[in-house]
């Protein structure tokens, strides 16, 4: 029997924090990005709540930065260096704000790898009970913090066959490639700019890990784009 797979974007696990938006959404528009910072609250938050909010904001900002980088690539492909430069400047500003947010965080929370996307896949014939939903929801904070081993341990504990795909953004490297692309565009070197953008995309840490799957069933997993 061929196993059919459902994608459970971490709407189930993470609410709308990660997984709703594609990592590279090529519909980015120009303009100044919104400030990358946790929203002000009228109530006192614990340090843990503030850290959780920070991870959500950084994930959203990281996806936005990659969107602008992708849009810049389209600008270059269309020989529109001015538009590409505008998008890259916006991406640079967002990445710089992300670096500022991490610089103000505790040392334990300032990892250069920023989780920006996560997705689960489970077999279609698995019954998603309230108990299973609860277990999957409990994995959300770990995915948000990039604690992928804990997510996988939690999936193994459910006893179901599942796949876990995640993307982490290496902040320093991405910023460096964006700056290189800008320098290249300023010199009219479109090919060098394209190579730097390709390096920014290639630098993303992307993994798909399966649990509870036989080798035969792993081959039936869909390809994640």
C-alpha positions, 0 to 999 in steps of 0.5 A: 500500500502506498502511504499518502501523506498530509502536511501539517504545517505547524499551524497545529504545532506552532499556531501561526508562528512558523510554517504558514509562510514559505521560506522564500516568498517571491512576492516581496515589495519594497519599502521600509520593514516593520521594526523587528522587536517583540510587541509591547505588552500592557502586562508584565511578562516572564523572561520565558514569555519574552524569549518565546515572543522574541523567537516568533518575531525573529522567525517572521523577520527571517522569512521576510528577509529571505523574501526580499532576497528572493525578490532581489534575485528576480530583479537581477534576472530582469536586469533591474539592478536598481530594484534589486538593490532596493530589495537587498537594502531592505533585507540588510536592514531587517537582518541588522535589526535581527542582529540587534535583537539577538545582541540584547538577548541573554547569551543562551538565546543569541545563537546565530542560527535563527529558526524560520520554518518548520513543518510536520508530515504524518501518514494520512491514515493516522487518527489525529486525536485530541491527545495526539494534538496535545502532544504535537502542540507541546513540541511547538516551543522546542521548534521555535527555539531550534531545539530540533532534537527535542522535537524529534524525541517528542515525535518518537514518543507518539509512536507514529510515523512522521517527518519533520522539516526545518529551516534555520537561517545563519544570520551572520553568513546571510548578512555577509552575502547580502552585503557582497551582493550590494557591493557587486550591484554598485559596481555593475557586477550582476553575475557576482551579485547573483552568486552572492544571493545564491550563496545566501539561499544555499547557506540556509540549514534545511533538514528533513528527518523521519521517525517511525518509518521503515526504509521503504516508507521513507521513499514514499515521503513527498519532496519538500520544496 
